[in-house]
Amino acid sequence: MVDPTSDIGEDVSEDDAPACETCGDVVVDEPDHRVVTWIEDAQVQSAHFCNGSCRTDWDGDR
C-alpha cells in the first residue's frame, strides 16, 4: 500500500494504489483524489476517494 501522506502520481501501479472507499475504483493519477485521515485506537487510519463526490457520499462528518 502507498503511504497515505504521499502523492499518488503516475509512477504508482494499480497493484500498489489505494481503492476508493465508496465506489471501489483504484485511485491512480486522479487530480481530484481525496484522503481523510484520523486516529482510532492509537493508530492512524485513512480512507482514499477518487473525488469529492465519493468522499461526501462516504461520510460527510469526517
C-alpha positions as CSV (number, residue, x, y, z in Angstrom):
1,M,0.0,0.0,0.0
2,V,1.1,3.5,-0.8
3,D,1.9,5.9,2.1
4,P,-1.4,7.9,2.5
5,T,0.6,11.1,3.0
6,S,2.4,10.9,-0.3
7,D,1.2,12.0,-3.7
8,I,-0.4,9.3,-5.8
9,G,1.2,10.0,-9.2
10,E,1.8,8.3,-12.5
11,D,4.5,6.1,-11.1
12,V,2.1,4.1,-8.8
13,S,0.9,0.9,-10.2
14,E,-2.7,-0.3,-9.8
15,D,-1.5,-3.1,-7.6
16,D,0.0,-0.6,-5.1
17,A,-2.6,2.1,-5.4
18,P,-5.4,2.5,-2.8
19,A,-9.1,1.9,-3.8
20,C,-11.8,4.4,-3.3
21,E,-13.7,3.7,-0.1
22,T,-17.1,4.5,-1.8
23,C,-17.0,3.1,-5.3
24,G,-14.0,0.7,-5.1
25,D,-12.2,2.2,-8.2
26,V,-8.4,2.2,-8.0
27,V,-7.1,5.7,-7.3
28,V,-4.2,6.2,-9.8
29,D,-3.2,9.7,-11.1
30,E,-6.6,11.2,-10.1
31,P,-6.4,15.0,-9.9
32,D,-9.5,15.1,-7.6
33,H,-8.2,12.4,-5.2
34,R,-9.2,13.0,-1.6
35,V,-7.8,11.4,1.6
36,V,-9.3,11.5,5.0
37,T,-7.1,10.6,8.0
38,W,-8.0,10.1,11.7
39,I,-6.7,8.5,14.8
40,E,-8.5,5.4,16.1
41,D,-7.3,3.2,18.9
42,A,-3.9,5.0,18.9
43,Q,-3.5,4.1,15.2
44,V,-3.6,6.4,12.1
45,Q,-6.4,5.4,9.8
46,S,-7.0,6.7,6.3
47,A,-9.6,6.5,3.6
48,H,-9.0,7.3,-0.1
49,F,-11.6,8.6,-2.5
50,C,-11.4,9.2,-6.3
51,N,-13.1,12.6,-6.0
52,G,-15.0,14.9,-3.7
53,S,-18.4,13.4,-4.5
54,C,-17.3,9.9,-3.4
55,R,-15.8,11.4,-0.3
56,T,-19.1,13.2,0.6
57,D,-21.1,10.1,-0.1
58,W,-18.9,8.0,2.3
59,D,-19.3,10.2,5.3
60,G,-19.8,14.0,5.4
61,D,-18.8,14.3,9.1
62,R,-15.1,13.3,9.0
